[in-house]
Amino acid sequence: IGDIYVITEDGENVNFREAPTYSGAVLRKLHEGDYLTILDGPVEADGETWWQYEVLIGSSFDPTIGWVVQNRDWFERSYH
């Protein structure tokens, strides 16, 4: 919780959902270079591990809080 990550090229267009499930509405797509901070998780649902994030940079959409399936190829830890 509190760690900051950036979306990688492999994470381009990943669904950012309102709930930690595939049936959760897609709030927006995430894009390479978007920065996120972990707010909550992990949550196990639909056979996946989900984390709640807040988009920090690169977003003008509301809401800025949503859930994403864990996939290490989609995220890179940011140290700034």
C-alpha positions in Angstrom: 0.0 0.0 0.0 1.3 3.4 -1.0 3.8 2.2 -3.6 3.9 4.0 -6.9 3.9 2.2 -10.3 4.0 3.2 -13.9 2.2 1.4 -16.7 4.5 -0.3 -19.2 4.1 -0.8 -22.9 2.7 -4.2 -22.2 0.0 -2.6 -20.0 -1.2 -0.3 -22.7 -5.1 -0.3 -22.7 -5.5 -2.3 -19.5 -9.0 -2.0 -18.1 -9.3 0.2 -15.0 -12.5 -1.1 -13.3 -14.8 0.2 -10.6 -14.8 -3.1 -8.7 -12.3 -6.0 -8.3 -14.1 -8.3 -10.7 -14.4 -8.8 -14.5 -18.0 -7.8 -14.2 -17.0 -4.4 -12.7 -17.6 -1.5 -15.1 -14.6 -0.3 -17.0 -13.9 3.3 -15.9 -11.2 3.9 -18.5 -8.2 2.3 -20.2 -4.8 2.8 -18.7 -1.9 3.9 -20.9 1.8 3.5 -21.0 3.3 6.2 -18.7 0.3 6.5 -16.4 1.4 6.6 -12.8 -0.6 4.9 -10.1 -0.4 4.5 -6.3 -1.7 1.3 -4.6 -4.6 2.0 -2.2 -5.9 -1.4 -1.4 -5.5 -5.1 -2.1 -4.8 -7.8 -2.8 -8.4 -9.0 -3.4 -9.0 -12.5 -4.9 -11.9 -12.6 -7.4 -12.7 -14.3 -10.7 -9.5 -16.4 -10.3 -7.3 -13.3 -10.3 -5.5 -11.1 -7.8 -6.7 -7.5 -7.9 -5.2 -4.2 -6.6 -6.9 -0.9 -6.1 -5.0 2.1 -7.5 -5.3 5.9 -7.8 -4.2 7.4 -11.1 -1.7 10.1 -10.3 -0.5 11.5 -13.7 -1.8 11.3 -17.2 -5.4 11.3 -16.3 -8.2 13.9 -16.5 -10.9 11.3 -16.0 -13.1 10.9 -13.0 -13.1 8.8 -10.9 -9.4 8.3 -10.5 -9.7 5.3 -8.2 -10.2 1.8 -9.7 -9.1 -1.8 -9.7 -6.6 -3.7 -12.0 -5.7 -7.4 -12.3 -2.2 -8.2 -11.1 0.2 -8.7 -14.0 3.9 -7.9 -13.4 4.4 -7.2 -17.2 1.9 -4.3 -17.0 3.6 -2.4 -14.2 7.0 -1.1 -13.3 7.8 0.3 -9.8 8.6 4.0 -9.8 11.1 5.4 -7.4 10.2 9.1 -7.7 
